[in-house]
Structure formats: structure tokens, C-alpha cells
Amino acid sequence: MSLTSQASRAGRRRILHLAWPIVVANSAVPLLGIADTAVIGNTGAVVDLGAIALGALIFNFLYWSFGFLRMGTTGFTAQASGAGDEEEVRATLGRALLMAAGIGVMLVILQVPITWLALELLAATPETEELARAYVLIRIWGAPASLGVFAILGTFVGLGRTDVLLKTQLFLNGLNLVLDILLGGVFGLGVRGIALGTAIAEWATLGLAFLFVRTILSERAGEGVPFWSWAQIRDSRKVVQTLGANWDIMLRTLLLLLGFGWFTNLGAQLGDVTLAANHVLLQLVTLSAYLLDGFANATEILVGRAVGAKERGAFDQAVRSATELAGLSALGLAMGVLVFGPSAVAVLTDLTPVRDMAVRFMPWTAAYVAASFAAFQLDGIFIGATATRDMRNASVLSLLSFLAFSLLLTPRFENTGLWAAFVLFVVARAVSLGVRYPRVRASVGRAREAAT
């Protein structure tokens, strides 16, 4: 066997070693959403299912608008680890937690205007909006905890401690699932019970996650070393670098969420049945995305380390191995959607009109899953390299493409046109990032090569 083949096999094993705990952990997130949908889909009416869809959409905007608390922390942590700078690893976490606390408190204080504005922007029936409002005003109390968990998970990923990430995520979603079933289903609190269960689980998980991360970072620092250096956390150059990258990531995430919001909103305008059916299908899309994101997260770790260590060979090996595995997984997941999707829909809801429409659009769901892995992998590369400006610009281009296609196709072909535009959205993301990839690759190891 050639050295190249041996290196490729070793690279794939390394990716799998890092990715499988993330895949298992990530799968728990959409499974929770699926469980919520199943509780409401089998105990409530179409209006309740629509409320869960709108409530989940609002929190996607609120939380993933600040997804830089996870993504930015991962990139900077991996680079600091690759460079052997343990003090900066801890300082990166400190900056992220301070930002998470500030943003979370702000969301709680502004909960009423945020909820009002969100529901004004989303089109739904009055009954659905009222239930969605109740959901948001209860769940928002978990915001500081949820954002703090984002920051800590970013540290776990950046350090390659995917085993601890798995424990944390399983605890969060396991507790959340139990509480949602008890409060939402057994005790009959419905949408309100699901919101309350989620908020309680988020606070419990923050406490556990902080115990984990403090133990890990203390062991890496050694005895007699202060856990945090406030001078390092306040370092002006690092703060400016962090804020700049986080701003880019926030804009990028907002643009992508606007795309998903646009998709949900157009579906709502086509009726409550279309809104509910598309929400059910999005559970399958989300499940697939979280599974594929495991490979993207592994790419973030290895790319970040390669950038920190200025090793272009390690960069290339990580990208190649992860992309091969992600592509094969995407095809397998797409086939799984086609084969098992109708059965999954039957479990998620007993509402016949919603079931029929969801099964009708199942092939479009599979097409999205198959096409999505390229965008996810490129996201992982650019996050690990903290090439955040390129990510922001690519999101602008892909969103504009989606808006144009959806406005062109939806009026004529209704939900078929909407799904076609949605698939083109994820393809446009990959293309927009792909054209910038050679520049990112060329920057890795530049300093070392110049020195030699």
C-alpha cells in the first residue's frame, strides 16, 4: 500500500474518531424537535403544530443569530490549541461566556418587543400566533443558559473533546425530551409545557457543561496556573479580532436564517396544512443536517489546528478525508429519506391532510439532503480557518439567489416551486463558498513557507 493511501486511510479514521460523537450528539437535537412535533402532532390540532413551527423558527433566529458563540469559539480555540497557547484557549472561552451572558440577559429584558416583532413579520392565523406567543414568552427565560452552553460546546469542539460534547448534548436533550413529554403530553400543558421543559433543561445543562469545561482546561493548564487571566481576556487585539469575526458570523447566520424564515413564511401563506407539512419535512432536513454537521465539525477542529500550526499538508488531508465521508453519508441519508420518510411522517402526525402533503414533497426533501453536504463541509473549512468575511459574503449571494428563485417559482408552482428554490438555496451556498476556497487554502502555511 502506498504512503498516500495509508495517509488517506489514517485521515478518514481520524475524522470518524472525531465525528461519531458529534453525529450522535447532534442527532439528539433534531430528535428532540421530532419528539416535540410528535407530542403536539398526536395530542393537538393543526394550529398547535403550526405554533410549534413558528415558535421554533423564532428561537432559531434568536439563538442562531448568536451562533458565533459556538462557531467563533471553535475556530479560535482550535487555532490556539494548534499553536500550543493554552492561556489563549481559556481566554477565548472567557470572552465567549461574557458575551453569552450579556446577550442572554438582553433577550430576556426585551422579550415582549421581540415576540411582537417576530409575530408581526410572520404570516399565520390568529390562533396559531397566540399559541406561538405563549411558547416564546416561556422559553425565553432559558436564553442566557442556552447561549452559555453554545460557548462551552464551541470549546469542546475546538479542543477535539467530542466525547464530552456528546455527554453534554445527550444530557440536555435527554432531560428536555423527558420534560417535554411529561409537561406537554402527560400533564396536558401542550405548547406551554414544551416551552417550560426546554427552559429548565437549558439551565441544568449549563451547570453540568461548566463543570466539564473547567475540569478539562484546568488539567491542560497544570497546577498553580490561574484559570483565567483577565488581562488576556481583555487583550485589545484579540477582542477586536473576536468581535470582527463574530460580527461576520452573526450576519452570515442571520442571512441563512432569513432564508429558512422566508421558506416557512411562504409556506404559511399557502395555508396551515402547507405550513404544518413543510415543518414536518424540515424535521427530516434538520436531522440530516445535524448528522452531516458532525463531519463539518471534525473539519473545523483539524483545519483550525492546521492553521494554528501553519501546516498546509494537514489542512489538505483533513479537507479531503472529511469531504469524502460526508459525500457518501449524504447520499445514504437521501436514500433513507426516500425509503423511510413516509413512515416517519406517519409517526410525527396523525393529521391526514398534513401526512398526504408531506409524503408528496418527500423527494424534494431527499434532493435537499443530497445537495447539502458541500455547503456544510465548506462551512467547516471556513470556520476552522476563521475566514468569516468570505462566509458572510457567500451568504448574501445565496440568500439573494433563493429570494429570486422563490419569487419566480412559488406564485406559479406553489409549494413545488418553493421547494425547488429551497434546494437551489443550498447549492448556491456551496458555489459561493467554493469559489473562495483556493484563496483560503493558499493562506495556510504561508508564513512557514516564506521563512524557508
RANORZI-V701138 format. One record per pair of residues at least 12 apart in sequence whose C-alpha atoms are under 8 Angstrom apart, sorted by the first residue. I is the first residue (numbers start at 0). GAP is how many residues later the second one is. D is the distance in whole Angstrom. If there is no record, write none. Layout:
I:GAP:D, I:GAP:D
//
This chain:
7:309:7, 7:313:7, 10:306:6, 10:307:7, 10:310:6, 11:309:5, 11:310:7, 11:313:7, 14:280:7, 14:283:6, 14:284:8, 14:303:8, 14:306:7, 14:307:6, 15:279:8, 17:142:7, 17:144:6, 17:280:6, 18:143:8, 18:275:5, 18:276:5, 18:278:7, 18:279:5, 19:274:7, 20:141:6, 20:142:6, 20:144:8, 20:145:5, 20:273:8, 21:140:6, 21:141:8, 21:143:7, 21:144:6, 21:269:8, 21:271:8, 21:272:5, 21:275:8, 22:267:7, 22:268:5, 22:269:7, 22:270:7, 22:271:5, 22:272:8, 23:142:7, 23:267:8, 24:140:7, 24:141:5, 24:142:8, 24:144:5, 24:145:6, 25:143:8, 25:264:5, 25:265:6, 25:267:8, 25:268:7, 26:260:6, 26:263:6, 26:264:6, 27:141:7, 27:142:7, 27:145:6, 27:146:8, 28:140:8, 28:144:6, 28:258:8, 28:261:8, 29:253:6, 29:256:6, 29:257:5, 29:260:7, 30:256:7, 31:141:6, 31:144:8, 31:145:6, 32:250:7, 33:249:6, 33:314:7, 34:142:7, 34:313:8, 35:141:8, 35:144:7, 35:145:8, 35:158:7, 36:12:7, 36:15:7, 36:243:8, 36:311:6, 36:312:8, 37:309:7, 37:310:4, 37:311:6, 38:142:7, 38:145:7, 38:146:6, 39:144:8, 39:145:8, 39:150:7, 39:151:7, 40:307:6, 40:308:4, 40:309:7, 40:310:7, 41:306:7, 41:307:6, 41:308:6, 42:142:7, 43:146:8, 44:306:8, 45:226:7, 45:227:7, 45:230:7, 45:305:8, 46:80:7, 46:81:5, 46:225:7, 47:80:7, 47:83:7, 47:143:7, 48:227:6, 49:78:6, 49:222:7, 49:225:7, 49:226:6, 49:229:8, 50:77:5, 50:78:7, 50:80:6, 50:81:5, 50:84:8, 50:140:8, 51:80:7, 51:83:8, 51:139:7, 52:222:8, 52:223:7, 52:226:6, 53:68:8, 53:75:8, 53:78:6, 54:77:5, 54:78:8, 54:80:6, 54:81:6, 56:204:7, 57:60:7, 57:78:8, 58:77:8, 59:197:7, 60:193:7, 60:196:6, 60:197:8, 62:80:8, 62:83:8, 62:84:7, 63:186:8, 63:189:6, 63:190:7, 63:193:8, 64:185:5, 64:186:8, 64:188:6, 64:189:5, 64:192:8, 65:81:8, 65:184:6, 65:187:8, 66:83:7, 66:182:7, 66:183:7, 66:186:7, 67:178:5, 67:179:8, 67:181:6, 67:182:6, 68:27:6, 68:30:8, 68:31:7, 68:78:7, 68:81:6, 68:82:5, 68:85:7, 68:177:8, 69:80:5, 69:81:5, 69:82:7, 69:83:6, 69:84:4, 69:85:8, 70:83:6, 70:178:8, 70:312:7, 71:82:8, 71:170:8, 71:173:7, 71:174:6, 71:177:7, 71:311:7, 71:314:7, 72:19:7, 72:20:7, 72:23:7, 72:78:6, 72:81:5, 72:82:6, 72:85:7, 73:80:4, 73:81:6, 73:82:8, 73:83:6, 73:84:4, 73:85:8, 73:226:7, 73:227:7, 73:309:8, 73:310:7, 74:83:6, 74:225:7, 74:226:7, 74:229:6, 74:308:6, 74:309:5, 74:310:7, 74:311:6, 75:13:8, 75:16:7, 75:82:8, 75:228:8, 75:308:8, 75:310:7, 76:12:5, 76:15:7, 76:77:8, 76:78:6, 76:81:5, 76:82:7, 76:227:8, 77:80:4, 77:81:6, 77:222:8, 77:223:6, 77:224:8, 77:226:5, 77:227:5, 77:230:7, 77:306:7, 78:225:5, 78:226:5, 78:227:8, 78:228:6, 78:229:4, 78:230:8, 78:305:8, 79:225:8, 79:228:6, 80:77:8, 80:78:7, 80:224:7, 80:227:7, 81:222:7, 81:223:4, 81:224:7, 81:225:8, 81:226:5, 81:227:5, 82:222:7, 82:225:5, 82:226:5, 85:134:7, 85:135:7, 86:134:8, 86:141:8, 86:142:8, 86:145:8, 87:144:7, 89:127:7, 89:137:7, 89:138:6, 90:137:6, 90:138:7, 90:139:8, 90:141:6, 90:142:5, 91:141:7, 92:58:7, 92:59:7, 92:62:7, 93:134:7, 93:139:7, 94:138:6, 94:144:8, 95:52:8, 95:55:6, 96:51:6, 96:54:6, 96:55:8, 99:44:6, 99:47:5, 99:48:5, 99:51:7, 100:43:5, 100:44:8, 100:46:7, 100:47:7, 101:42:8, 102:41:7, 103:39:5, 103:40:4, 103:41:7, 103:43:7, 104:38:8, 104:39:6, 106:33:7, 106:36:7, 107:32:6, 107:33:6, 107:35:7, 110:26:7, 110:29:7, 111:25:7, 114:18:7, 114:21:7, 114:22:7, 118:14:8, 121:143:6, 122:142:6, 122:145:6, 122:146:6, 123:144:6, 123:145:7, 123:148:8, 124:147:8, 130:60:7, 131:59:8, 133:57:8, 133:58:6, 134:56:6, 134:57:5, 134:59:8, 134:60:5, 135:59:7, 137:54:7, 137:57:6, 137:58:6, 137:61:8, 138:56:5, 138:57:6, 138:59:7, 138:60:5, 139:59:7, 140:58:6, 141:56:8, 141:57:4, 141:58:7, 141:60:6, 141:61:6, 142:56:8, 144:57:6, 144:58:5, 144:60:8, 144:61:6, 145:56:5, 145:57:7, 145:60:7, 147:58:7, 148:53:8, 148:56:7, 148:57:5, 148:60:7, 151:57:7, 151:58:7, 151:61:7, 152:12:6, 154:58:8, 155:57:7, 156:140:7, 156:141:8, 156:144:7, 157:142:7, 157:143:5, 157:146:8, 158:142:7, 159:138:8, 159:141:6, 163:48:7, 167:37:7, 167:40:7, 167:41:6, 170:34:7, 171:29:6, 171:30:7, 171:32:8, 171:33:6, 172:28:8, 174:26:6, 175:21:6, 175:22:5, 175:24:8, 175:25:5, 175:26:8, 176:20:8, 178:15:7, 178:18:5, 178:19:7, 178:22:8, 179:13:6, 179:14:5, 179:15:8, 179:16:8, 179:17:5, 179:18:7, 180:13:8, 182:13:8, 182:14:7, 244:141:7, 244:143:6, 244:144:8, 245:142:8, 247:140:6, 247:141:6, 247:143:8, 247:144:6, 248:139:6, 248:140:8, 248:142:7, 248:143:6, 250:141:6, 251:139:6, 251:140:4, 251:141:8, 251:143:6, 251:144:8, 252:142:8, 254:140:6, 254:141:7, 254:144:7, 255:139:6, 255:143:7, 257:141:8, 258:140:6, 258:143:7, 258:144:8, 262:155:7, 262:159:7, 263:14:8, 263:15:8, 265:152:8, 266:148:7, 266:151:8, 269:144:7, 269:145:8, 272:80:7, 272:81:6, 272:84:8, 273:80:7, 273:83:7, 273:141:8, 275:78:6, 276:77:5, 276:78:7, 276:80:6, 276:81:5, 277:80:7, 279:65:7, 279:68:7, 279:78:7, 280:64:8, 280:77:6, 280:81:7, 280:84:7, 281:83:8, 283:53:7, 283:57:8, 283:81:8, 284:80:7, 284:83:8, 284:84:6, 287:42:8, 287:45:7, 287:81:7, 288:80:7, 288:83:8, 291:34:6, 291:37:7, 291:38:7, 291:81:7, 291:84:7, 292:83:6, 292:84:8, 294:27:6, 294:28:8, 294:30:8, 294:31:6, 294:82:7, 295:26:7, 295:80:6, 295:81:5, 295:82:8, 295:83:7, 295:84:5, 295:85:8, 296:83:6, 297:24:8, 297:82:8, 298:19:6, 298:20:6, 298:23:6, 298:78:7, 298:81:5, 298:82:6, 298:85:7, 299:80:5, 299:81:6, 299:82:8, 299:83:6, 299:84:4, 299:85:8, 300:83:6, 301:12:8, 301:13:7, 301:16:6, 301:82:8, 302:12:5, 302:15:7, 302:16:8, 302:78:6, 302:81:5, 302:82:6, 303:79:8, 303:80:4, 303:81:6, 304:79:8, 305:138:8, 306:77:8, 306:78:6, 306:137:6, 306:138:7, 308:136:8, 309:134:6, 309:135:4, 309:136:7, 309:137:7, 309:138:7, 310:133:7, 310:134:5, 311:129:8, 311:132:5, 311:133:5, 314:126:8, 314:129:8, 318:62:7, 321:55:8, 322:51:8, 322:54:6, 325:47:6, 325:51:8, 326:46:6, 326:47:8, 329:39:6, 329:40:5, 329:41:8, 329:42:8, 329:43:6, 330:38:8, 330:39:5, 332:33:8, 332:36:7, 332:37:7, 333:31:8, 333:32:5, 333:33:7, 333:35:6, 333:36:5, 334:31:7, 336:25:7, 336:28:7, 336:29:6, 337:24:7, 337:25:6, 337:28:6, 340:18:8, 340:21:7, 341:16:8, 341:17:6, 341:20:8, 344:13:7, 344:14:7, 360:55:8, 363:55:6, 363:56:7, 363:59:8, 366:56:7, 367:54:8, 367:55:5, 367:58:7, 370:52:7, 370:55:7, 370:56:6, 371:54:6, 371:55:7, 373:56:6, 374:51:7, 374:52:7, 374:54:6, 374:55:4, 374:56:8, 374:58:8, 375:54:8, 377:52:7, 377:55:7, 377:56:7, 377:59:8, 378:12:7, 378:54:8, 381:58:8, 384:55:8, 386:53:7, 389:43:7, 389:46:7, 390:42:7, 393:35:6, 393:38:5, 393:39:6, 394:34:6, 394:37:8, 396:31:8, 396:32:8, 396:35:7, 397:27:6, 397:28:8, 397:30:5, 397:31:5, 397:34:7, 398:26:7, 400:23:8, 400:24:7, 400:27:7, 401:19:6, 401:20:7, 401:22:7, 401:23:5, 404:16:5, 404:19:8, 405:12:6, 405:15:5, 405:16:8, 408:12:7
//
